[in-house]
Amino acid sequence: MVNFSGSDFFAIQTLYSRYCFAFDQNDGDAFVDCFAPGGMFQVGEACFQEPAQLRAMAQHKGERPRHHYANLWVKSIVGLVAHATAYFFLIARADGAMAGYGNYEDELLRDAAGVWRFQHRRVIFQWQSDAYKARAAAVMKM
Protein backbone atom coordinates (compact mmCIF):
# COMPACT_ATOMS: atom_id res chain seq x y z
CA MET A 1 0.00 0.00 0.00
CA VAL A 2 1.34 3.41 -0.99
CA ASN A 3 1.05 5.96 1.79
CA PHE A 4 1.06 9.69 1.07
CA SER A 5 -1.04 12.68 1.90
CA GLY A 6 -4.42 13.38 0.36
CA SER A 7 -3.25 16.90 -0.39
CA ASP A 8 -0.45 15.54 -2.60
CA PHE A 9 -2.91 13.31 -4.45
CA PHE A 10 -5.33 16.21 -4.92
CA ALA A 11 -2.51 18.46 -6.20
CA ILE A 12 -1.40 15.79 -8.68
CA GLN A 13 -5.00 15.22 -9.80
CA THR A 14 -5.28 18.97 -10.33
CA LEU A 15 -2.15 18.91 -12.50
CA TYR A 16 -3.66 16.18 -14.69
CA SER A 17 -6.81 18.27 -15.09
CA ARG A 18 -4.87 21.47 -15.86
CA TYR A 19 -2.89 19.59 -18.51
CA CYS A 20 -6.04 18.31 -20.25
CA PHE A 21 -7.78 21.68 -20.25
CA ALA A 22 -4.65 23.50 -21.47
CA PHE A 23 -4.03 21.02 -24.28
CA ASP A 24 -7.69 20.84 -25.33
CA GLN A 25 -8.01 24.63 -25.43
CA ASN A 26 -4.71 25.24 -27.28
CA ASP A 27 -3.50 27.28 -24.28
CA GLY A 28 0.27 27.16 -24.78
CA ASP A 29 1.17 29.13 -21.66
CA ALA A 30 -0.99 26.98 -19.37
CA PHE A 31 0.39 23.84 -21.06
CA VAL A 32 3.99 24.95 -20.51
CA ASP A 33 3.14 25.68 -16.86
CA CYS A 34 2.29 21.99 -16.40
CA PHE A 35 5.96 21.11 -16.89
CA ALA A 36 8.87 21.62 -14.52
CA PRO A 37 11.79 23.66 -15.87
CA GLY A 38 13.57 21.29 -18.24
CA GLY A 39 10.56 18.95 -18.20
CA MET A 40 10.03 16.68 -21.18
CA PHE A 41 6.95 15.61 -23.15
CA GLN A 42 7.65 12.42 -25.12
CA VAL A 43 5.48 10.76 -27.75
CA GLY A 44 7.24 7.80 -29.31
CA GLU A 45 10.65 9.05 -30.41
CA ALA A 46 9.58 12.70 -30.48
CA CYS A 47 10.57 14.77 -27.43
CA PHE A 48 9.50 18.31 -26.64
CA GLN A 49 11.43 20.00 -23.86
CA GLU A 50 12.00 23.69 -24.41
CA PRO A 51 9.09 25.97 -23.42
CA ALA A 52 8.86 27.25 -27.02
CA GLN A 53 8.54 23.64 -28.31
CA LEU A 54 5.90 22.75 -25.73
CA ARG A 55 3.95 25.95 -26.44
CA ALA A 56 4.05 25.41 -30.22
CA MET A 57 2.86 21.81 -29.85
CA ALA A 58 -0.04 22.86 -27.63
CA GLN A 59 -1.02 25.66 -30.01
CA HIS A 60 -0.75 23.58 -33.20
CA LYS A 61 -3.59 24.51 -35.54
CA GLY A 62 -6.27 22.15 -36.69
CA GLU A 63 -8.94 19.98 -35.10
CA ARG A 64 -7.94 18.92 -31.63
CA PRO A 65 -9.71 16.00 -30.02
CA ARG A 66 -10.84 16.35 -26.47
CA HIS A 67 -8.73 14.58 -23.86
CA HIS A 68 -10.22 12.53 -21.12
CA TYR A 69 -8.35 10.39 -18.65
CA ALA A 70 -9.44 7.91 -16.04
CA ASN A 71 -7.92 5.72 -13.39
CA LEU A 72 -5.12 8.02 -12.27
CA TRP A 73 -2.74 5.97 -10.18
CA VAL A 74 -0.14 7.78 -8.12
CA LYS A 75 2.33 4.93 -7.67
CA SER A 76 4.73 6.63 -5.29
CA ILE A 77 5.77 9.90 -3.76
CA VAL A 78 9.23 10.11 -2.28
CA GLY A 79 10.25 13.58 -1.17
CA LEU A 80 9.74 15.95 -4.09
CA VAL A 81 9.35 13.22 -6.75
CA ALA A 82 6.23 11.28 -7.67
CA HIS A 83 5.59 8.53 -10.19
CA ALA A 84 2.12 8.17 -11.66
CA THR A 85 0.25 6.69 -14.58
CA ALA A 86 -3.14 7.29 -16.14
CA TYR A 87 -5.22 5.77 -18.90
CA PHE A 88 -6.53 8.26 -21.45
CA PHE A 89 -8.76 8.33 -24.44
CA LEU A 90 -9.32 11.02 -27.05
CA ILE A 91 -12.68 11.95 -28.53
CA ALA A 92 -13.10 13.99 -31.72
CA ARG A 93 -15.07 17.13 -30.93
CA ALA A 94 -16.73 17.26 -34.33
CA ASP A 95 -18.55 13.93 -34.17
CA GLY A 96 -17.75 12.24 -30.85
CA ALA A 97 -15.84 9.43 -32.53
CA MET A 98 -12.97 7.76 -30.71
CA ALA A 99 -9.67 9.27 -31.87
CA GLY A 100 -7.22 7.30 -29.75
CA TYR A 101 -6.38 5.82 -26.38
CA GLY A 102 -3.39 4.78 -24.35
CA ASN A 103 -1.64 5.70 -21.16
CA TYR A 104 0.63 8.31 -19.66
CA GLU A 105 3.72 7.28 -17.69
CA ASP A 106 4.86 10.21 -15.62
CA GLU A 107 7.57 11.45 -13.31
CA LEU A 108 6.51 14.59 -11.43
CA LEU A 109 8.36 17.15 -9.33
CA ARG A 110 7.01 19.31 -6.52
CA ASP A 111 8.49 22.81 -6.41
CA ALA A 112 9.23 24.95 -3.35
CA ALA A 113 5.68 26.37 -3.45
CA GLY A 114 4.23 22.83 -3.33
CA VAL A 115 3.07 22.80 -6.98
CA TRP A 116 3.43 19.50 -8.83
CA ARG A 117 4.58 19.55 -12.47
CA PHE A 118 5.63 16.97 -15.02
CA GLN A 119 9.34 16.28 -15.19
CA HIS A 120 8.90 13.57 -17.82
CA ARG A 121 5.57 12.74 -19.44
CA ARG A 122 5.66 9.76 -21.77
CA VAL A 123 2.62 9.14 -24.00
CA ILE A 124 2.04 5.55 -25.05
CA PHE A 125 -0.69 5.10 -27.63
CA GLN A 126 -2.45 1.75 -27.73
CA TRP A 127 -4.61 2.80 -30.69
CA GLN A 128 -5.18 5.87 -32.90
CA SER A 129 -7.69 6.51 -35.67
CA ASP A 130 -6.23 7.15 -39.11
CA ALA A 131 -7.28 10.81 -38.90
CA TYR A 132 -5.58 11.26 -35.54
CA LYS A 133 -2.42 9.49 -36.72
CA ALA A 134 -2.19 11.98 -39.60
CA ARG A 135 -2.69 14.94 -37.25
CA ALA A 136 -0.15 13.58 -34.75
CA ALA A 137 2.41 13.03 -37.53
CA ALA A 138 2.13 16.71 -38.51
CA VAL A 139 2.61 17.83 -34.90
CA MET A 140 5.61 15.54 -34.36
CA LYS A 141 7.42 17.09 -37.37
CA MET A 142 7.59 20.50 -35.68
C-alpha positions as a printed NumPy array, in Angstrom:
array([[  0.   ,   0.   ,   0.   ],
       [  1.339,   3.41 ,  -0.987],
       [  1.045,   5.957,   1.793],
       [  1.062,   9.693,   1.069],
       [ -1.045,  12.679,   1.902],
       [ -4.42 ,  13.38 ,   0.364],
       [ -3.249,  16.905,  -0.391],
       [ -0.448,  15.545,  -2.597],
       [ -2.909,  13.305,  -4.449],
       [ -5.325,  16.211,  -4.917],
       [ -2.515,  18.459,  -6.195],
       [ -1.404,  15.788,  -8.683],
       [ -5.   ,  15.22 ,  -9.8  ],
       [ -5.284,  18.97 , -10.331],
       [ -2.148,  18.905, -12.503],
       [ -3.665,  16.183, -14.695],
       [ -6.813,  18.274, -15.089],
       [ -4.872,  21.473, -15.864],
       [ -2.89 ,  19.592, -18.512],
       [ -6.041,  18.307, -20.248],
       [ -7.78 ,  21.677, -20.252],
       [ -4.653,  23.5  , -21.467],
       [ -4.028,  21.019, -24.28 ],
       [ -7.686,  20.842, -25.325],
       [ -8.009,  24.633, -25.429],
       [ -4.706,  25.243, -27.28 ],
       [ -3.498,  27.279, -24.282],
       [  0.267,  27.164, -24.779],
       [  1.169,  29.128, -21.658],
       [ -0.988,  26.977, -19.374],
       [  0.388,  23.842, -21.062],
       [  3.994,  24.954, -20.508],
       [  3.141,  25.682, -16.863],
       [  2.286,  21.989, -16.395],
       [  5.965,  21.11 , -16.892],
       [  8.87 ,  21.622, -14.523],
       [ 11.792,  23.665, -15.87 ],
       [ 13.575,  21.286, -18.24 ],
       [ 10.562,  18.948, -18.199],
       [ 10.034,  16.677, -21.184],
       [  6.949,  15.612, -23.151],
       [  7.648,  12.423, -25.118],
       [  5.479,  10.765, -27.75 ],
       [  7.236,   7.798, -29.31 ],
       [ 10.65 ,   9.046, -30.41 ],
       [  9.579,  12.703, -30.477],
       [ 10.568,  14.766, -27.431],
       [  9.504,  18.313, -26.64 ],
       [ 11.43 ,  20.003, -23.855],
       [ 11.996,  23.687, -24.411],
       [  9.095,  25.973, -23.418],
       [  8.857,  27.245, -27.022],
       [  8.536,  23.641, -28.311],
       [  5.897,  22.752, -25.733],
       [  3.951,  25.948, -26.438],
       [  4.047,  25.41 , -30.224],
       [  2.856,  21.813, -29.854],
       [ -0.044,  22.864, -27.631],
       [ -1.016,  25.665, -30.014],
       [ -0.751,  23.575, -33.199],
       [ -3.591,  24.509, -35.538],
       [ -6.272,  22.151, -36.689],
       [ -8.938,  19.981, -35.098],
       [ -7.945,  18.925, -31.625],
       [ -9.71 ,  16.004, -30.021],
       [-10.838,  16.355, -26.465],
       [ -8.733,  14.585, -23.861],
       [-10.222,  12.532, -21.117],
       [ -8.353,  10.391, -18.649],
       [ -9.435,   7.914, -16.04 ],
       [ -7.917,   5.721, -13.388],
       [ -5.115,   8.017, -12.27 ],
       [ -2.737,   5.967, -10.177],
       [ -0.145,   7.777,  -8.12 ],
       [  2.328,   4.934,  -7.673],
       [  4.731,   6.627,  -5.295],
       [  5.775,   9.905,  -3.763],
       [  9.233,  10.11 ,  -2.281],
       [ 10.247,  13.577,  -1.175],
       [  9.742,  15.949,  -4.089],
       [  9.352,  13.224,  -6.75 ],
       [  6.229,  11.278,  -7.672],
       [  5.592,   8.527, -10.194],
       [  2.125,   8.167, -11.658],
       [  0.253,   6.686, -14.58 ],
       [ -3.144,   7.286, -16.135],
       [ -5.224,   5.774, -18.895],
       [ -6.535,   8.258, -21.445],
       [ -8.761,   8.332, -24.441],
       [ -9.325,  11.024, -27.046],
       [-12.683,  11.945, -28.528],
       [-13.1  ,  13.987, -31.723],
       [-15.072,  17.133, -30.929],
       [-16.729,  17.259, -34.327],
       [-18.549,  13.932, -34.167],
       [-17.753,  12.241, -30.85 ],
       [-15.837,   9.433, -32.525],
       [-12.969,   7.759, -30.711],
       [ -9.665,   9.275, -31.871],
       [ -7.22 ,   7.303, -29.747],
       [ -6.378,   5.82 , -26.379],
       [ -3.387,   4.779, -24.353],
       [ -1.64 ,   5.705, -21.16 ],
       [  0.635,   8.311, -19.66 ],
       [  3.722,   7.279, -17.692],
       [  4.864,  10.211, -15.615],
       [  7.566,  11.452, -13.313],
       [  6.507,  14.587, -11.427],
       [  8.356,  17.151,  -9.329],
       [  7.01 ,  19.308,  -6.52 ],
       [  8.488,  22.814,  -6.407],
       [  9.231,  24.95 ,  -3.347],
       [  5.684,  26.365,  -3.446],
       [  4.229,  22.827,  -3.329],
       [  3.067,  22.804,  -6.982],
       [  3.426,  19.502,  -8.832],
       [  4.583,  19.553, -12.471],
       [  5.627,  16.966, -15.018],
       [  9.343,  16.276, -15.191],
       [  8.901,  13.569, -17.822],
       [  5.573,  12.741, -19.436],
       [  5.657,   9.757, -21.775],
       [  2.62 ,   9.144, -24.002],
       [  2.041,   5.552, -25.047],
       [ -0.694,   5.103, -27.629],
       [ -2.449,   1.746, -27.733],
       [ -4.605,   2.803, -30.69 ],
       [ -5.18 ,   5.868, -32.902],
       [ -7.692,   6.513, -35.671],
       [ -6.227,   7.152, -39.113],
       [ -7.278,  10.813, -38.903],
       [ -5.583,  11.265, -35.535],
       [ -2.423,   9.487, -36.725],
       [ -2.19 ,  11.984, -39.603],
       [ -2.688,  14.937, -37.249],
       [ -0.152,  13.58 , -34.75 ],
       [  2.413,  13.033, -37.53 ],
       [  2.126,  16.712, -38.513],
       [  2.606,  17.834, -34.901],
       [  5.61 ,  15.536, -34.362],
       [  7.42 ,  17.092, -37.373],
       [  7.591,  20.499, -35.675]])
